[in-house]
């Protein structure tokens, strides 16, 4: 099993977590994702049976987190 952990510290961590949490409910073949938040940190644990699945999931979550942070900053939420 291949594993990766992403930790993002951001003042809008609550908004980012709420934005990406629905994505963790979508089933990705051979991959599991767990999202947690503590204060201003969002943590994403990704496990996959193969490296390609891990890479794809990590890349997706990084893009979604970046998008959520940018939108939150621009809208002032």
OpenMM code with the backbone's topology and positions (N, CA, C; nanometers):
from openmm import Vec3, app, unit

residues = "UNK UNK UNK UNK UNK UNK UNK UNK UNK UNK UNK UNK UNK UNK UNK UNK UNK UNK UNK UNK UNK UNK UNK UNK UNK UNK UNK UNK UNK UNK UNK UNK UNK UNK UNK UNK UNK UNK UNK UNK UNK UNK UNK UNK UNK UNK UNK UNK UNK UNK UNK UNK UNK UNK UNK UNK UNK UNK UNK UNK UNK UNK UNK UNK UNK UNK UNK UNK UNK UNK UNK UNK UNK UNK UNK UNK UNK".split()
positions = [
    Vec3(0.0858, -0.1185, 0.0000),
    Vec3(0.0000, 0.0000, 0.0000),
    Vec3(0.0898, 0.1240, 0.0000),
    Vec3(0.0584, 0.2189, -0.0844),
    Vec3(0.1317, 0.3453, -0.0932),
    Vec3(0.0514, 0.4518, -0.0199),
    Vec3(0.1230, 0.5391, 0.0521),
    Vec3(0.0556, 0.6407, 0.1343),
    Vec3(0.1185, 0.7772, 0.1143),
    Vec3(0.0347, 0.8803, 0.1285),
    Vec3(0.0814, 1.0191, 0.1262),
    Vec3(-0.0055, 1.1001, 0.2213),
    Vec3(0.0563, 1.1986, 0.2836),
    Vec3(-0.0164, 1.2897, 0.3715),
    Vec3(0.0103, 1.4323, 0.3257),
    Vec3(-0.0953, 1.5083, 0.3124),
    Vec3(-0.0871, 1.6500, 0.2762),
    Vec3(-0.1367, 1.7294, 0.3965),
    Vec3(-0.0587, 1.8284, 0.4389),
    Vec3(-0.1021, 1.9177, 0.5465),
    Vec3(-0.0916, 2.0602, 0.4936),
    Vec3(-0.2038, 2.1305, 0.4978),
    Vec3(-0.2076, 2.2694, 0.4533),
    Vec3(-0.2438, 2.3564, 0.5719),
    Vec3(-0.1586, 2.4509, 0.6026),
    Vec3(-0.1882, 2.5492, 0.7066),
    Vec3(-0.2338, 2.6767, 0.6367),
    Vec3(-0.3565, 2.7185, 0.6681),
    Vec3(-0.4149, 2.8337, 0.5986),
    Vec3(-0.5190, 2.8975, 0.6890),
    Vec3(-0.5291, 3.0299, 0.6900),
    Vec3(-0.6294, 3.0945, 0.7752),
    Vec3(-0.7734, 3.0586, 0.7374),
    Vec3(-0.7956, 3.0117, 0.6168),
    Vec3(-0.9294, 2.9724, 0.5709),
    Vec3(-0.9442, 2.8198, 0.5699),
    Vec3(-0.8779, 2.7522, 0.6616),
    Vec3(-0.8787, 2.6051, 0.6658),
    Vec3(-1.0201, 2.5483, 0.6749),
    Vec3(-1.1064, 2.6130, 0.7506),
    Vec3(-1.2438, 2.5643, 0.7651),
    Vec3(-1.3159, 2.5643, 0.6306),
    Vec3(-1.3024, 2.6714, 0.5565),
    Vec3(-1.3666, 2.6828, 0.4254),
    Vec3(-1.3080, 2.5793, 0.3292),
    Vec3(-1.1770, 2.5646, 0.3304),
    Vec3(-1.1107, 2.4687, 0.2417),
    Vec3(-1.1579, 2.3270, 0.2730),
    Vec3(-1.1622, 2.2935, 0.4004),
    Vec3(-1.2070, 2.1598, 0.4395),
    Vec3(-1.3507, 2.1346, 0.3947),
    Vec3(-1.4393, 2.2296, 0.4175),
    Vec3(-1.5791, 2.2131, 0.3775),
    Vec3(-1.5938, 2.2005, 0.2264),
    Vec3(-1.5062, 2.2667, 0.1534),
    Vec3(-1.5119, 2.2636, 0.0077),
    Vec3(-1.4660, 2.1293, -0.0486),
    Vec3(-1.3598, 2.0729, 0.0077),
    Vec3(-1.3051, 1.9488, -0.0489),
    Vec3(-1.3641, 1.8220, 0.0129),
    Vec3(-1.4289, 1.8330, 0.1286),
    Vec3(-1.4831, 1.7135, 0.1951),
    Vec3(-1.5770, 1.6316, 0.1052),
    Vec3(-1.6679, 1.6932, 0.0276),
    Vec3(-1.7554, 1.6109, -0.0580),
    Vec3(-1.6779, 1.5226, -0.1567),
    Vec3(-1.5608, 1.5674, -0.1978),
    Vec3(-1.4803, 1.4882, -0.2910),
    Vec3(-1.4339, 1.3576, -0.2278),
    Vec3(-1.4158, 1.3568, -0.0964),
    Vec3(-1.3694, 1.2350, -0.0305),
    Vec3(-1.4779, 1.1270, -0.0275),
    Vec3(-1.6018, 1.1654, -0.0509),
    Vec3(-1.7116, 1.0680, -0.0554),
    Vec3(-1.7200, 0.9979, -0.1909),
    Vec3(-1.6543, 1.0558, -0.2914),
    Vec3(-1.6537, 0.9960, -0.4247),
    Vec3(-1.5524, 0.8815, -0.4245),
    Vec3(-1.5970, 0.7668, -0.4690),
    Vec3(-1.5104, 0.6491, -0.4684),
    Vec3(-1.4086, 0.6561, -0.5812),
    Vec3(-1.2825, 0.6401, -0.5452),
    Vec3(-1.1727, 0.6339, -0.6421),
    Vec3(-1.1207, 0.4903, -0.6369),
    Vec3(-1.1131, 0.4220, -0.7501),
    Vec3(-1.0683, 0.2821, -0.7477),
    Vec3(-0.9328, 0.2648, -0.6780),
    Vec3(-0.9246, 0.1670, -0.5906),
    Vec3(-0.8019, 0.1285, -0.5196),
    Vec3(-0.7443, 0.2395, -0.4317),
    Vec3(-0.8228, 0.3421, -0.4004),
    Vec3(-0.7712, 0.4568, -0.3253),
    Vec3(-0.8688, 0.4955, -0.2146),
    Vec3(-0.8140, 0.5299, -0.0977),
    Vec3(-0.8984, 0.5825, 0.0102),
    Vec3(-0.8405, 0.7153, 0.0576),
    Vec3(-0.9309, 0.8050, 0.0961),
    Vec3(-0.8917, 0.9400, 0.1375),
    Vec3(-0.9622, 0.9734, 0.2682),
    Vec3(-0.8863, 1.0281, 0.3627),
    Vec3(-0.9430, 1.0752, 0.4888),
    Vec3(-0.9017, 1.2209, 0.5065),
    Vec3(-1.0003, 1.3046, 0.5411),
    Vec3(-0.9757, 1.4475, 0.5592),
    Vec3(-1.0053, 1.4844, 0.7039),
    Vec3(-0.9162, 1.5623, 0.7627),
    Vec3(-0.9390, 1.6133, 0.8978),
    Vec3(-0.8899, 1.7575, 0.9046),
    Vec3(-0.9398, 1.8287, 1.0051),
    Vec3(-0.8985, 1.9683, 1.0247),
    Vec3(-0.8808, 1.9931, 1.1734),
    Vec3(-0.7768, 2.0657, 1.2053),
    Vec3(-0.7538, 2.1104, 1.3422),
    Vec3(-0.7075, 2.2549, 1.3361),
    Vec3(-0.7917, 2.3434, 1.3878),
    Vec3(-0.7662, 2.4874, 1.3849),
    Vec3(-0.7395, 2.5327, 1.2420),
    Vec3(-0.6198, 2.5812, 1.2111),
    Vec3(-0.5940, 2.6351, 1.0775),
    Vec3(-0.5171, 2.5379, 0.9881),
    Vec3(-0.5291, 2.4078, 1.0149),
    Vec3(-0.4607, 2.3068, 0.9332),
    Vec3(-0.5610, 2.2049, 0.8797),
    Vec3(-0.5491, 2.1760, 0.7519),
    Vec3(-0.6272, 2.0707, 0.6884),
    Vec3(-0.5297, 1.9577, 0.6568),
    Vec3(-0.5670, 1.8368, 0.6959),
    Vec3(-0.4820, 1.7201, 0.6727),
    Vec3(-0.5575, 1.6204, 0.5859),
    Vec3(-0.4891, 1.5713, 0.4830),
    Vec3(-0.5470, 1.4731, 0.3934),
    Vec3(-0.4536, 1.3528, 0.3895),
    Vec3(-0.5073, 1.2370, 0.4254),
    Vec3(-0.4323, 1.1117, 0.4188),
    Vec3(-0.4850, 1.0317, 0.3006),
    Vec3(-0.3936, 0.9956, 0.2130),
    Vec3(-0.4300, 0.9217, 0.0927),
    Vec3(-0.3578, 0.7871, 0.0944),
    Vec3(-0.4306, 0.6799, 0.0676),
    Vec3(-0.3726, 0.5458, 0.0541),
    Vec3(-0.4191, 0.4874, -0.0778),
    Vec3(-0.3268, 0.4229, -0.1465),
    Vec3(-0.3622, 0.3629, -0.2751),
    Vec3(-0.2831, 0.2351, -0.2959),
    Vec3(-0.3431, 0.1443, -0.3697),
    Vec3(-0.2778, 0.0183, -0.4003),
    Vec3(-0.1691, 0.0308, -0.5048),
    Vec3(-0.1672, 0.1425, -0.5772),
    Vec3(-0.0617, 0.1619, -0.6768),
    Vec3(-0.0183, 0.3082, -0.6802),
    Vec3(0.1012, 0.3298, -0.7312),
    Vec3(0.1594, 0.4642, -0.7334),
    Vec3(0.0800, 0.5584, -0.8224),
    Vec3(0.0292, 0.5095, -0.9346),
    Vec3(-0.0468, 0.5966, -1.0255),
    Vec3(-0.1740, 0.6475, -0.9603),
    Vec3(-0.2440, 0.5620, -0.8865),
    Vec3(-0.3639, 0.6047, -0.8154),
    Vec3(-0.3326, 0.7063, -0.7077),
    Vec3(-0.2223, 0.6848, -0.6375),
    Vec3(-0.1797, 0.7788, -0.5329),
    Vec3(-0.1470, 0.9144, -0.5933),
    Vec3(-0.0709, 0.9140, -0.7005),
    Vec3(-0.0325, 1.0389, -0.7663),
    Vec3(-0.1551, 1.1146, -0.8155),
    Vec3(-0.2479, 1.0438, -0.8770),
    Vec3(-0.3677, 1.1083, -0.9296),
    Vec3(-0.4504, 1.1708, -0.8172),
    Vec3(-0.4690, 1.0980, -0.7085),
    Vec3(-0.5476, 1.1506, -0.5962),
    Vec3(-0.4790, 1.2705, -0.5323),
    Vec3(-0.3487, 1.2615, -0.5099),
    Vec3(-0.2753, 1.3725, -0.4480),
    Vec3(-0.2832, 1.4964, -0.5365),
    Vec3(-0.2610, 1.4790, -0.6661),
    Vec3(-0.2691, 1.5938, -0.7574),
    Vec3(-0.4077, 1.6572, -0.7562),
    Vec3(-0.5109, 1.5752, -0.7547),
    Vec3(-0.6476, 1.6281, -0.7532),
    Vec3(-0.6733, 1.7085, -0.6271),
    Vec3(-0.6386, 1.6530, -0.5121),
    Vec3(-0.6632, 1.7233, -0.3863),
    Vec3(-0.5804, 1.8507, -0.3752),
    Vec3(-0.4589, 1.8497, -0.4233),
    Vec3(-0.3781, 1.9724, -0.4212),
    Vec3(-0.4431, 2.0813, -0.5055),
    Vec3(-0.4935, 2.0451, -0.6230),
    Vec3(-0.5606, 2.1442, -0.7093),
    Vec3(-0.6883, 2.1955, -0.6448),
    Vec3(-0.7679, 2.1053, -0.5872),
    Vec3(-0.8925, 2.1471, -0.5228),
    Vec3(-0.8661, 2.2381, -0.4035),
    Vec3(-0.7636, 2.2066, -0.3257),
    Vec3(-0.7293, 2.2899, -0.2103),
    Vec3(-0.6840, 2.4282, -0.2556),
    Vec3(-0.6019, 2.4327, -0.3592),
    Vec3(-0.5553, 2.5611, -0.4114),
    Vec3(-0.6722, 2.6439, -0.4634),
    Vec3(-0.7619, 2.5800, -0.5367),
    Vec3(-0.8780, 2.6496, -0.5911),
    Vec3(-0.9666, 2.7039, -0.4782),
    Vec3(-0.9916, 2.6228, -0.3764),
    Vec3(-1.0750, 2.6664, -0.2645),
    Vec3(-1.0118, 2.7845, -0.1916),
    Vec3(-0.8795, 2.7796, -0.1729),
    Vec3(-0.8098, 2.8893, -0.1046),
    Vec3(-0.8183, 3.0179, -0.1864),
    Vec3(-0.7961, 3.0078, -0.3165),
    Vec3(-0.8015, 3.1269, -0.4019),
    Vec3(-0.9411, 3.1884, -0.4061),
    Vec3(-1.0420, 3.1046, -0.4193),
    Vec3(-1.1795, 3.1559, -0.4235),
    Vec3(-1.2144, 3.2207, -0.2899),
    Vec3(-1.1770, 3.1585, -0.1802),
    Vec3(-1.2053, 3.2130, -0.0478),
    Vec3(-1.1377, 3.3490, -0.0281),
    Vec3(-1.0136, 3.3595, -0.0729),
    Vec3(-0.9413, 3.4860, -0.0597),
    Vec3(-1.0049, 3.5956, -0.1441),
    Vec3(-1.0489, 3.5617, -0.2636),
    Vec3(-1.1079, 3.6618, -0.3537),
    Vec3(-1.2474, 3.7041, -0.3122),
    Vec3(-1.3217, 3.6122, -0.2519),
    Vec3(-1.4580, 3.6462, -0.2117),
    Vec3(-1.4641, 3.7026, -0.0700),
    Vec3(-1.3551, 3.6839, 0.0041),
    Vec3(-1.3527, 3.7359, 0.1408),
    Vec3(-1.4233, 3.6487, 0.2410),
    Vec3(-1.4557, 3.5264, 0.2049),
    Vec3(-1.5233, 3.4345, 0.2992),
    Vec3(-1.4270, 3.3833, 0.4021),
] * unit.nanometer
topology = app.Topology()
chain = topology.addChain("A")
for resn in residues:
    res = topology.addResidue(resn, chain)
    for name in ("N", "CA", "C"):
        topology.addAtom(name, app.Element.getBySymbol(name[0]), res)
